[in-house]
């Protein structure tokens, strides 16, 4: 039974921290599912939700830390969520690097840009062959 005002405050604080932490955990799970489904639009939407949830959680946890501390189980869950974010970020970085390497193999850059058929704007590179005038 809760008997002191301090215990009631601690219980209320834990309940207030539970909501933003649960939102972060749910967004991380949704991001993982979107990545597994290779759903680019879903990843974008969930990433925005995760960013907002993380921002709210950091705000709540910061205020709680200033006003008496954060319960250990909630601190551990936040640390776990932080680790999951770092893992997701690292996995995306590896996948991006792998994709970049594959693209370099499939579409190598021309060794001599003058030898390329097309210029940077998609059309034939005519500036070297004309005086820059249009004839009608």
C-alpha positions as CSV (number, residue, x, y, z in Angstrom):
1,X,0.0,0.0,0.0
2,X,1.3,3.5,-0.9
3,X,1.6,5.5,2.3
4,X,3.8,8.5,1.7
5,X,3.6,11.4,-0.7
6,X,7.0,10.5,-2.0
7,X,5.8,7.0,-3.0
8,X,2.8,8.4,-4.7
9,X,5.0,10.9,-6.6
10,X,7.4,8.0,-7.7
11,X,4.5,5.9,-8.9
12,X,3.0,8.9,-10.8
13,X,6.3,9.7,-12.4
14,X,6.9,6.1,-13.5
15,X,3.4,6.1,-15.1
16,X,4.2,9.4,-16.9
17,X,7.5,7.9,-18.2
18,X,5.9,4.7,-19.4
19,X,3.9,6.3,-22.2
20,X,6.7,8.0,-24.1
21,X,9.0,5.0,-23.6
22,X,6.3,2.6,-24.9
23,X,5.9,4.9,-27.9
24,X,9.6,4.6,-28.7
25,X,9.6,0.8,-28.3
26,X,6.5,0.5,-30.6
27,X,8.1,2.8,-33.2
28,X,11.3,0.7,-33.1
29,X,9.3,-2.4,-33.7
30,X,7.4,-0.8,-36.5
31,X,10.6,0.4,-38.1
32,X,12.1,-3.1,-37.9
33,X,9.0,-4.5,-39.6
34,X,9.1,-1.9,-42.4
35,X,12.7,-2.6,-43.0
36,X,12.1,-6.3,-43.2
37,X,9.2,-5.7,-45.7
38,X,11.5,-3.4,-47.6
39,X,8.8,-0.8,-47.5
40,X,10.5,2.6,-48.2
41,X,7.4,4.7,-47.6
42,X,6.7,2.8,-44.4
43,X,10.4,3.3,-43.3
44,X,10.1,7.1,-43.9
45,X,6.8,7.4,-42.0
46,X,7.9,5.2,-39.1
47,X,11.3,7.0,-38.9
48,X,9.5,10.3,-38.5
49,X,7.3,8.8,-35.7
50,X,10.4,7.3,-34.0
51,X,12.1,10.7,-34.1
52,X,9.1,12.4,-32.5
53,X,8.8,9.6,-29.9
54,X,12.5,9.8,-29.0
55,X,12.3,13.5,-28.7
56,X,9.3,13.3,-26.3
57,X,11.0,10.5,-24.3
58,X,14.2,12.4,-23.9
59,X,12.2,15.5,-22.7
60,X,10.2,13.4,-20.2
61,X,13.2,11.6,-18.9
62,X,15.2,14.8,-18.6
63,X,12.5,16.4,-16.5
64,X,12.1,13.3,-14.4
65,X,15.9,13.2,-13.8
66,X,15.9,16.8,-12.6
67,X,12.9,16.2,-10.3
68,X,14.0,13.2,-8.4
69,X,15.4,10.5,-10.7
70,X,14.2,7.8,-13.0
71,X,13.3,4.3,-11.8
72,X,16.0,1.8,-12.7
73,X,13.8,-0.5,-14.8
74,X,12.7,2.4,-17.0
75,X,16.3,3.6,-17.3
76,X,17.3,0.1,-18.5
77,X,14.5,0.0,-21.0
78,X,15.5,3.4,-22.4
79,X,19.1,2.2,-22.6
80,X,17.9,-0.9,-24.5
81,X,15.9,1.3,-26.9
82,X,18.9,3.5,-27.4
83,X,21.0,0.5,-28.3
84,X,18.3,-0.7,-30.8
85,X,18.4,2.7,-32.5
86,X,22.2,2.5,-32.8
87,X,21.9,-1.0,-34.2
88,X,19.3,0.0,-36.7
89,X,21.4,3.0,-37.8
90,X,24.5,0.9,-38.2
91,X,22.6,-1.7,-40.2
92,X,21.3,1.0,-42.5
93,X,24.7,2.4,-42.9
94,X,26.1,-1.0,-43.9
95,X,23.3,-1.6,-46.3
96,X,23.8,1.8,-47.9
97,X,27.5,1.2,-48.3
98,X,26.8,-2.2,-49.9
99,X,24.3,-0.7,-52.3
100,X,26.8,2.1,-53.2
101,X,29.5,-0.6,-54.0
102,X,27.1,-2.5,-56.1
103,X,26.1,0.6,-58.0
104,X,29.8,1.4,-58.6
105,X,30.3,-2.1,-60.1
106,X,27.2,-1.9,-62.3
107,X,27.7,1.7,-63.4
108,X,31.4,2.6,-63.1
109,X,32.3,6.3,-63.5
110,X,33.9,7.2,-66.8
111,X,37.7,7.4,-66.5
112,X,37.8,10.3,-68.9
113,X,34.7,12.6,-68.6
114,X,35.4,13.9,-72.1
115,X,34.9,10.4,-73.4
116,X,31.4,10.2,-72.0
117,X,28.5,10.2,-74.5
118,X,26.3,12.5,-72.4
119,X,27.0,15.5,-70.2
120,X,25.8,16.2,-66.7
121,X,22.5,17.6,-68.0
122,X,21.6,14.5,-69.9
123,X,22.1,15.8,-73.4
124,X,25.1,15.6,-75.6
125,X,27.9,17.8,-74.4
126,X,27.9,20.4,-77.2
127,X,29.8,23.2,-75.4
128,X,33.1,21.9,-76.6
129,X,31.9,21.6,-80.2
130,X,30.1,25.0,-80.7
131,X,30.7,28.6,-79.9
132,X,27.6,28.7,-77.7
133,X,25.4,30.2,-80.4
134,X,22.1,28.8,-81.6
135,X,21.5,29.0,-85.3
136,X,18.0,29.0,-86.7
